[in-house]
Amino acid sequence: MPGVGLKSANMIERPYNHRCLLICILLAVVTFAVYLPVRNYEFLHYDDDVYVTNNTVVKSGLSWQGVEWAFTTGRGANWHPLTWLSLMLDCQLFRAASLPGGVKSGPMHIVNVLFHVANTILLFLVLARMTKGVWQSAFIAALFALHPLHVESVAWIAERKDVLSTLFWLLTMLAYARYVERPSAGRYIIVPVLFTMGLMAKPMLVTLPFVLLLLDYWPLGRFSNRGLSVKGLLLEKLPLLILSIASSVVTFIFQQRGGAVIASNRLFFDERALNAIVSYLAYLGKMLWPANLAALYPHPVNAIPVSRALVSGIVLILITIFFVYRARQHKYLLVGWLWYLGTLVPVIGIVQVGAQAMADRYTYVPLIGIFIIIAFGMTELLKEKPSRKIILGVLAGISLSACAVVTSNQLKYWKDSLSLFKHTLNIVKDNYIMQNNYANILEDLGRFNEAVAYFSEALKLHPDSPEIHNNYGNALRKAGKLDEAIEQFKIAVKLGPDFKLARYDLGLALAAKGDYEGAIQQYRLYAGTAVDLADIRQGLATELVKEGKVDDAVNQFQQAMIVNPDSTEVLNNFGFALAQSGKPKEAIEYYDKVLAKDPNNVITHGRLALALASIGRIDEAIEQCRIVLTARPSDFEMYTNLGMLLQNQGKVDEAIESYKKALQIDPNFPKARENIDAALAQKQSQR
């Protein structure tokens, strides 16, 4: 009765599938719920500027030029084109010109969370497929989803590369499992393709061939298969190893060019080796007791004691010996341990990249190995206990609940730069990088005296940094302490002769003191002698306008025009300075001169519209607004200006249409929303 046999087989299979589906849903819901607060989080002044907010190429969205840039740039001191393309797509989808950075941060955070959720589900499915241990795999995936050490990878937009590359890591593992189940060239080719995509998201995947070899040992059991030899398994991984080597070389080149690789004379090999040994054990400590987690753990001011590294090394060796000894009976112990040790190699600090001694984000993939040991080890340890399922369930519930609570708490510190940097400084006191970063945020908030104090503390730890001296100078300048600021800028220039920004900032300080010729000299050194003196004077004048010194700005523009009377840019900006100084009629004269030379100068048309409106020439101003909108139909601010002019003439219906167009382009533009409400109220009152 073959029909009966088929029905019985289906009855056995369906509960298993339904159970896995239920586990996947539960993992997704819980993970998403824990990380949901990030929808309201901001961009951080900590690499998010490099990856998004100050990256004009990324913010422009997807384009052929953007794709070319992604595959050729070394920005961020790495080569990860898929990460760049992922962020470009986000910027394409989540534009908001009225917000800082021009992009909504909340949806980009949610995308990171969705990648993390996908990774969690994939990890469960891959391990359940390979090990046949459904509940152990579910526990491993849940630990991966909820462990506090993974907050950094998920809640930090700049770490998109972590969650994206891990997605391809797990997809590669899944493709490999399918290939092992039924080997064929068609199934095999998917493995290096997915692996290559993962490397293009983050080069940390270079250790994946090593992990696949471990999986051959356990749980796939291919080492014991008589038809396969170790040599054959190694040859099978050869294409992947070649890809790993190529990725490593490219990454090293880009990191060196980007200045991310720390020179050996700044951090000697023995220091890096000691730190690597200590970090291996420190990560395990943080995994077991995830307290005092920080965004940056800098190398200690004093060298790591050799005794501490020696103890850590002995502990690591003893653990390794124990797992090797127990490997015959419990292969998962050795596989999990070597997974942890091996996948940390690229980021353990032997080749030092960046200022960190260690980082929580580096554990995103490596801790899976330790989670494997815990899940299968506890099952094995309690296998003789009659109530083992209840005990395992209770232990799993307690540990996962604790992880969820600590993760939720840790997540709060990542809501904005001020919270993150302050928390990090509370954890790691001697942290000049975070003191500098925190001071920069205080400066942006206008808390100049507090910023000065933190910059001063940072310089005590790192007095040879031209960047911190320069930042310190800017805070002093904004606090009104010009003489002290100038002294700091001069120190920055002395320490970093090629650090041109210090010369520019020194020029600003000298200009603020009224030493315009001294400022011009610094600007020339900043820009290079080939730059036209008219451009330098214009740059100075523009800064003077920002500081409200309009009369001095007008004087500098006049001198710039003497040097280069045909520069439309100088004429345009001179007109703007005149308008700012309350002389719109004179400004209009210069705008007309610009448009006579360059009729398509959209910026000048826009400025002319404002100047004409200010002296009551509304019809002409409206005409200029329409010229701008013909050239730039997505200019929501100009639509708003046009609406205001139309409303001023009593053309309320036309004004409302103009406001609506502004809101269609940017629904969150407050000025347009306020004006349309006022216009609707005006229309109602007219009835």
ZAMARGU-4260 file (C-alpha; in steps of 0.2 Angstrom, whole numbers, plus 5000, padded with zeros to 4 digits):
<rodrens>
0) 5000/5000/5000 | 5012/5014/4994 | 4998/5027/4997 | 4998/5024/5015 | 5017/5025/5016
5) 5017/5041/5008 | 5004/5048/5019 | 5014/5043/5035 | 5029/5051/5029 | 5020/5067/5026
10) 5013/5066/5044 | 5031/5065/5051 | 5038/5079/5040 | 5024/5092/5043 | 5025/5095/5061
15) 5044/5097/5059 | 5042/5110/5046 | 5028/5119/5056 | 5039/5119/5071 | 5053/5127/5061
20) 5041/5140/5054 | 5035/5144/5071 | 5053/5146/5078 | 5057/5157/5063 | 5042/5168/5067
25) 5046/5169/5085 | 5064/5173/5082 | 5059/5187/5070 | 5046/5195/5081 | 5056/5195/5097
30) 5072/5202/5089 | 5062/5215/5080 | 5053/5220/5096 | 5069/5222/5106 | 5077/5233/5092
35) 5062/5243/5087 | 5067/5259/5097 | 5081/5262/5084 | 5067/5269/5073 | 5069/5285/5082
40) 5088/5285/5083 | 5099/5298/5075 | 5114/5298/5064 | 5130/5297/5074 | 5145/5309/5072
45) 5155/5293/5072 | 5158/5286/5055 | 5140/5289/5050 | 5146/5305/5043 | 5159/5296/5032
50) 5146/5283/5026 | 5131/5294/5024 | 5128/5312/5031 | 5144/5320/5024 | 5145/5308/5009
55) 5137/5317/4994 | 5139/5302/4982 | 5130/5290/4994 | 5116/5304/4998 | 5113/5306/4979
60) 5106/5288/4978 | 5109/5275/4965 | 5117/5280/4949 | 5129/5273/4937 | 5142/5286/4943
65) 5138/5280/4961 | 5141/5262/4956 | 5158/5266/4948 | 5163/5276/4963 | 5157/5261/4975
70) 5169/5249/4966 | 5184/5261/4965 | 5184/5271/4981 | 5194/5268/4996 | 5184/5279/5007
75) 5182/5272/5025 | 5199/5264/5022 | 5190/5248/5015 | 5184/5241/4999 | 5166/5236/5001
80) 5156/5241/4986 | 5140/5231/4991 | 5139/5241/5007 | 5140/5257/4998 | 5127/5252/4986
85) 5116/5246/5000 | 5117/5264/5008 | 5114/5272/4992 | 5098/5263/4990 | 5093/5268/5007
90) 5096/5286/5003 | 5086/5284/4987 | 5071/5278/4997 | 5072/5288/5012 | 5076/5306/5006
95) 5071/5321/5017 | 5079/5337/5012 | 5073/5346/5027 | 5082/5335/5039 | 5100/5336/5045
100) 5110/5325/5032 | 5096/5326/5020 | 5091/5308/5024 | 5079/5300/5037 | 5090/5290/5049
105) 5075/5280/5057 | 5072/5269/5041 | 5090/5266/5039 | 5091/5260/5056 | 5077/5248/5053
110) 5085/5241/5038 | 5100/5236/5049 | 5088/5228/5061 | 5079/5218/5046 | 5096/5212/5041
115) 5099/5206/5058 | 5082/5198/5059 | 5086/5189/5042 | 5103/5183/5049 | 5095/5176/5064
120) 5083/5166/5054 | 5096/5160/5042 | 5108/5155/5056 | 5094/5144/5064 | 5089/5136/5047
125) 5107/5133/5042 | 5112/5125/5059 | 5096/5115/5060 | 5099/5108/5042 | 5117/5104/5046
130) 5116/5097/5064 | 5097/5091/5064 | 5097/5099/5082 | 5082/5110/5080 | 5081/5116/5098
135) 5100/5118/5100 | 5100/5128/5083 | 5085/5139/5089 | 5094/5143/5106 | 5110/5148/5096
140) 5100/5159/5084 | 5091/5167/5099 | 5108/5171/5108 | 5115/5178/5092 | 5099/5189/5090
145) 5098/5195/5108 | 5116/5196/5115 | 5121/5213/5120 | 5138/5212/5111 | 5129/5213/5095
150) 5120/5230/5098 | 5135/5239/5090 | 5133/5230/5074 | 5114/5233/5073 | 5111/5250/5080
155) 5125/5259/5071 | 5121/5263/5053 | 5140/5264/5048 | 5141/5245/5053 | 5129/5240/5039
160) 5144/5231/5033 | 5143/5219/5048 | 5125/5214/5045 | 5125/5214/5026 | 5141/5203/5025
165) 5135/5191/5038 | 5119/5189/5027 | 5130/5183/5013 | 5141/5172/5025 | 5125/5163/5030
170) 5119/5161/5013 | 5135/5154/5008 | 5134/5141/5022 | 5117/5137/5016 | 5122/5135/4998
175) 5137/5124/5004 | 5125/5113/5014 | 5114/5111/4998 | 5130/5106/4988 | 5136/5094/5001
180) 5119/5085/5001 | 5119/5083/4982 | 5136/5088/4975 | 5136/5095/4957 | 5145/5109/4948
185) 5129/5119/4947 | 5126/5119/4966 | 5145/5122/4969 | 5146/5138/4959 | 5133/5146/4970
190) 5145/5145/4984 | 5159/5156/4978 | 5147/5168/4970 | 5139/5171/4987 | 5155/5172/4995
195) 5162/5185/4983 | 5147/5196/4987 | 5150/5194/5005 | 5168/5199/5003 | 5162/5215/4994
200) 5151/5219/5009 | 5165/5217/5022 | 5182/5208/5020 | 5181/5200/5037 | 5173/5185/5027
205) 5190/5179/5022 | 5190/5166/5036 | 5174/5157/5029 | 5183/5144/5019 | 5191/5139/5035
210) 5174/5138/5044 | 5167/5127/5030 | 5182/5115/5032 | 5177/5114/5051 | 5159/5110/5046
215) 5166/5096/5035 | 5173/5089/5051 | 5157/5092/5061 | 5142/5092/5059 | 5143/5086/5040
220) 5155/5072/5044 | 5164/5073/5028 | 5181/5069/5036 | 5175/5051/5040 | 5168/5048/5022
225) 5179/5036/5014 | 5176/5043/4997 | 5184/5060/5003 | 5201/5064/5008 | 5208/5079/5018
230) 5217/5084/5002 | 5201/5083/4992 | 5192/5094/5004 | 5206/5107/5004 | 5206/5107/4985
235) 5187/5109/4985 | 5190/5125/4995 | 5204/5132/4984 | 5193/5144/4974 | 5187/5151/4990
240) 5204/5152/4997 | 5210/5162/4981 | 5196/5174/4984 | 5200/5176/5002 | 5219/5180/4998
245) 5214/5192/4984 | 5202/5201/4996 | 5215/5202/5010 | 5227/5210/4998 | 5215/5223/4991
250) 5209/5227/5009 | 5227/5229/5015 | 5231/5241/5001 | 5215/5251/5003 | 5218/5252/5022
255) 5236/5258/5020 | 5231/5271/5008 | 5217/5277/5019 | 5229/5278/5034 | 5219/5265/5044
260) 5234/5253/5047 | 5244/5259/5062 | 5262/5261/5059 | 5273/5248/5068 | 5283/5262/5076
265) 5267/5268/5084 | 5262/5251/5090 | 5275/5238/5091 | 5272/5220/5086 | 5274/5214/5104
270) 5261/5226/5110 | 5249/5220/5096 | 5253/5202/5100 | 5250/5205/5119 | 5234/5214/5115
275) 5228/5200/5104 | 5230/5186/5117 | 5222/5197/5131 | 5207/5201/5119 | 5203/5183/5115
280) 5200/5180/5133 | 5192/5197/5136 | 5179/5194/5123 | 5174/5178/5131 | 5172/5188/5148
285) 5161/5201/5139 | 5151/5187/5132 | 5148/5179/5149 | 5145/5195/5158 | 5141/5209/5146
290) 5143/5224/5157 | 5152/5241/5154 | 5151/5239/5135 | 5158/5254/5126 | 5159/5261/5108
295) 5178/5262/5109 | 5191/5253/5119 | 5207/5262/5115 | 5224/5254/5118 | 5229/5257/5136
300) 5241/5272/5140 | 5252/5260/5149 | 5258/5244/5140 | 5248/5228/5144 | 5258/5218/5158
305) 5266/5203/5151 | 5260/5193/5166 | 5242/5196/5161 | 5245/5191/5143 | 5254/5176/5149
310) 5240/5170/5160 | 5228/5173/5146 | 5238/5163/5134 | 5239/5149/5146 | 5221/5149/5149
315) 5218/5149/5130 | 5230/5134/5127 | 5222/5124/5141 | 5205/5126/5134 | 5212/5121/5117
320) 5220/5106/5124 | 5204/5101/5133 | 5193/5103/5117 | 5206/5093/5106 | 5206/5079/5120
325) 5187/5079/5120 | 5185/5080/5101 | 5183/5062/5098 | 5167/5061/5108 | 5161/5078/5106
330) 5167/5086/5089 | 5156/5101/5091 | 5168/5107/5105 | 5183/5109/5094 | 5173/5115/5080
335) 5165/5129/5090 | 5182/5134/5098 | 5191/5135/5082 | 5177/5144/5074 | 5179/5157/5088
340) 5198/5158/5087 | 5199/5158/5068 | 5185/5170/5063 | 5193/5183/5075 | 5210/5183/5067
345) 5207/5197/5054 | 5202/5209/5068 | 5212/5203/5083 | 5224/5217/5080 | 5240/5208/5074
350) 5238/5220/5059 | 5232/5235/5068 | 5218/5244/5059 | 5211/5260/5068 | 5214/5265/5086
355) 5203/5252/5095 | 5211/5238/5106 | 5195/5228/5103 | 5177/5231/5098 | 5161/5223/5102
360) 5156/5223/5083 | 5170/5211/5080 | 5161/5197/5089 | 5146/5197/5078 | 5151/5181/5069
365) 5165/5173/5080 | 5153/5171/5095 | 5142/5159/5085 | 5156/5146/5088 | 5155/5149/5107
370) 5136/5148/5106 | 5137/5131/5097 | 5148/5125/5112 | 5135/5131/5125 | 5120/5124/5116
375) 5126/5107/5112 | 5137/5106/5128 | 5122/5109/5139 | 5112/5096/5130 | 5126/5083/5132
380) 5129/5088/5150 | 5111/5085/5155 | 5107/5070/5144 | 5105/5058/5158 | 5093/5069/5168
385) 5075/5064/5167 | 5069/5082/5168 | 5083/5088/5156 | 5070/5097/5144 | 5062/5107/5158
390) 5080/5112/5165 | 5086/5116/5148 | 5070/5126/5145 | 5072/5136/5161 | 5090/5140/5158
395) 5087/5145/5141 | 5073/5156/5146 | 5083/5165/5160 | 5098/5168/5149 | 5089/5174/5134
400) 5078/5185/5145 | 5093/5192/5153 | 5101/5196/5136 | 5085/5204/5130 | 5085/5216/5145
405) 5103/5220/5144 | 5102/5223/5126 | 5087/5235/5128 | 5097/5245/5141 | 5113/5245/5130
410) 5103/5250/5115 | 5098/5267/5123 | 5116/5273/5123 | 5116/5273/5104 | 5101/5285/5102
415) 5112/5300/5098 | 5130/5305/5098 | 5129/5314/5115 | 5123/5299/5124 | 5135/5287/5116
420) 5151/5297/5119 | 5146/5302/5137 | 5143/5283/5141 | 5159/5278/5133 | 5169/5291/5143
425) 5160/5284/5159 | 5166/5267/5155 | 5184/5271/5148 | 5191/5286/5157 | 5208/5288/5147
430) 5200/5289/5130 | 5206/5304/5120 | 5197/5300/5105 | 5180/5300/5113 | 5184/5315/5123
435) 5188/5324/5107 | 5172/5317/5099 | 5161/5322/5114 | 5169/5339/5114 | 5165/5341/5096
440) 5146/5337/5100 | 5146/5350/5114 | 5153/5363/5102 | 5140/5359/5089 | 5127/5362/5103
445) 5134/5379/5108 | 5141/5373/5124 | 5159/5380/5120 | 5166/5381/5138 | 5162/5363/5141
450) 5169/5358/5124 | 5185/5368/5129 | 5187/5358/5145 | 5186/5341/5136 | 5198/5346/5122
455) 5210/5351/5135 | 5208/5334/5144 | 5211/5325/5127 | 5227/5335/5124 | 5234/5329/5141
460) 5233/5311/5134 | 5238/5315/5116 | 5247/5331/5116 | 5255/5328/5098 | 5238/5328/5089
465) 5236/5343/5077 | 5218/5338/5074 | 5214/5340/5093 | 5224/5356/5094 | 5214/5363/5079
470) 5197/5357/5087 | 5202/5365/5103 | 5206/5381/5094 | 5189/5381/5086 | 5180/5379/5103
475) 5191/5393/5110 | 5187/5404/5095 | 5168/5401/5097 | 5170/5405/5116 | 5177/5422/5112
480) 5195/5417/5117 | 5203/5423/5101 | 5221/5424/5107 | 5221/5407/5115 | 5213/5400/5099
485) 5226/5407/5088 | 5240/5400/5099 | 5231/5382/5097 | 5230/5384/5078 | 5248/5389/5077
490) 5253/5373/5087 | 5242/5363/5075 | 5251/5370/5060 | 5268/5367/5068 | 5263/5348/5072
495) 5255/5345/5055 | 5263/5356/5042 | 5252/5346/5029 | 5236/5348/5039 | 5229/5362/5029
500) 5212/5364/5038 | 5222/5371/5053 | 5228/5385/5041 | 5211/5389/5036 | 5204/5389/5054
505) 5219/5400/5059 | 5214/5412/5045 | 5196/5413/5052 | 5203/5417/5069 | 5215/5431/5062
510) 5200/5438/5052 | 5190/5438/5068 | 5204/5449/5076 | 5203/5461/5061 | 5220/5454/5053
515) 5213/5452/5036 | 5229/5452/5027 | 5236/5438/5039 | 5220/5429/5036 | 5222/5430/5017
520) 5240/5423/5019 | 5234/5408/5028 | 5220/5405/5016 | 5233/5406/5002 | 5244/5393/5011
525) 5228/5383/5013 | 5222/5383/4995 | 5239/5384/4987 | 5247/5398/4977 | 5239/5393/4961
530) 5222/5398/4967 | 5217/5416/4962 | 5218/5429/4975 | 5201/5435/4971 | 5194/5418/4976
535) 5204/5419/4992 | 5197/5436/4996 | 5179/5430/4991 | 5181/5415/5003 | 5186/5427/5017
540) 5171/5439/5013 | 5159/5424/5013 | 5165/5419/5031 | 5163/5438/5036 | 5145/5437/5030
545) 5142/5422/5041 | 5149/5431/5056 | 5138/5446/5053 | 5153/5458/5048 | 5144/5463/5032
550) 5153/5479/5029 | 5170/5471/5030 | 5164/5457/5018 | 5158/5471/5006 | 5176/5478/5007
555) 5184/5461/5003 | 5172/5458/4989 | 5177/5475/4981 | 5195/5470/4983 | 5192/5454/4975
560) 5183/5462/4960 | 5198/5473/4958 | 5209/5457/4956 | 5196/5449/4945 | 5182/5460/4938
565) 5175/5447/4927 | 5171/5434/4940 | 5152/5430/4940 | 5155/5421/4957 | 5162/5436/4965
570) 5149/5448/4958 | 5135/5436/4963 | 5142/5434/4981 | 5145/5453/4982 | 5127/5456/4978
575) 5122/5444/4991 | 5133/5453/5004 | 5125/5470/4999 | 5108/5462/5001 | 5112/5455/5018
580) 5118/5473/5023 | 5101/5480/5019 | 5105/5487/5002 | 5094/5476/4990 | 5094/5490/4976
585) 5113/5489/4975 | 5112/5470/4976 | 5100/5470/4961 | 5113/5479/4950 | 5126/5466/4953
590) 5114/5452/4951 | 5109/5459/4934 | 5128/5460/4929 | 5129/5442/4933 | 5114/5437/4923
595) 5120/5448/4908 | 5136/5436/4908 | 5127/5420/4913 | 5108/5420/4910 | 5106/5402/4916
600) 5114/5406/4934 | 5100/5398/4944 | 5107/5404/4961 | 5107/5422/4955 | 5089/5421/4949
605) 5084/5415/4966 | 5094/5428/4975 | 5087/5441/4963 | 5069/5435/4967 | 5072/5438/4986
610) 5080/5456/4983 | 5065/5461/4971 | 5052/5455/4984 | 5061/5465/4998 | 5058/5481/4988
615) 5040/5477/4983 | 5043/5472/4965 | 5032/5457/4967 | 5028/5453/4949 | 5046/5453/4944
620) 5051/5442/4959 | 5037/5429/4954 | 5045/5429/4937 | 5062/5425/4944 | 5055/5411/4955
625) 5047/5403/4940 | 5063/5404/4931 | 5072/5394/4945 | 5058/5381/4946 | 5059/5378/4927
630) 5077/5374/4930 | 5075/5365/4946 | 5057/5358/4948 | 5062/5349/4964 | 5066/5365/4973
635) 5053/5364/4987 | 5059/5380/4995 | 5057/5390/4980 | 5039/5383/4978 | 5036/5390/4996
640) 5044/5407/4991 | 5033/5408/4976 | 5018/5403/4986 | 5021/5417/4999 | 5023/5430/4984
645) 5007/5424/4977 | 4998/5425/4993 | 5005/5442/4996 | 4996/5447/4980 | 4980/5439/4986
650) 4981/5424/4974 | 4977/5412/4988 | 4972/5397/4976 | 4988/5399/4966 | 4998/5400/4983
655) 4990/5385/4990 | 4994/5375/4974 | 5012/5381/4976 | 5013/5375/4994 | 5006/5358/4989
660) 5020/5356/4976 | 5033/5360/4990 | 5025/5347/5001 | 5024/5334/4988 | 5043/5335/4986
665) 5046/5336/5005 | 5031/5332/5016 | 5040/5336/5031 | 5045/5354/5026 | 5038/5364/5041
670) 5037/5381/5032 | 5027/5375/5018 | 5015/5366/5030 | 5013/5382/5041 | 5010/5393/5026
675) 4997/5381/5018 | 4987/5381/5034 | 4988/5400/5035 | 4982/5401/5016 | 4968/5389/5019
680) 4963/5399/5034 | 4964/5415/5024 | 4953/5407/5010 | 4940/5402/5023 | 4939/5419/5030
685) 4937/5427/5013 | 4921/5417/5011
</rodrens>
